[in-house]
Amino acid sequence: MAILSICTYPDPVLKKQAKPVDEINSSIRKLITDMAETMYDAPGIGLAANQVGRLERIIVVDLQKPDLQQGLIAIVNPEIVKAEGSVKYEEGCLSVPGFYSKVKRAERVTVKGLSPDGKPVTIEADGLLAVVLQHEIDHLDGYLFVDRLGPVAKELFKRKWKKLQSNKSNGNR
């Protein structure tokens, strides 16, 4: 197990589309374990493989709230097969540290993919889990949550991000 380095905006790998995993082998299972450890260490509630520099269609999610879900979910080749409703949820991202904004998403989704054992899985989700699954699958398609913002919120993000980077380069936090 290892803590992996998380790629942050504007790293080009975050804008690339991940490729489907052809075979779930020991190296893919190790990547899933390392991604989960990295997500918990960050701490975060979701992580996509390209956030750690790997262009493979793998996500890990754990809402870390026992009353909401069953713990760690790892999906290989996840795909949203059904989406309904609409909800706005405040999102943040390990790859865009320090910035949060409301994003419009589907309220309910059905996601299909494979478990780390290679077995087909189907997850029907609503609420926070639905939002996190959409957020992580967006990563696999080369999108960040800030790409889903309206023009005013996008401009606010650009200004805030520039200020954050300026503060970092000046030694401030």
Secondary structure, DSSP 8 states (H G I E B T S, - for coil): --------TT-GGGGS--B--S---HHHHHHHHHHHHHHHHTT-SEEEGGGGT--BSEEEE----TTT--S-EEEEEEEEEEEES-EEEEE--TTSTT--EEEEE-SEEEEEEE-TTS-EEEEEEEHHHHHHHHHHHHHHTT--GGGGS-HHHHHHHHHHHHHHHHHHHTT--
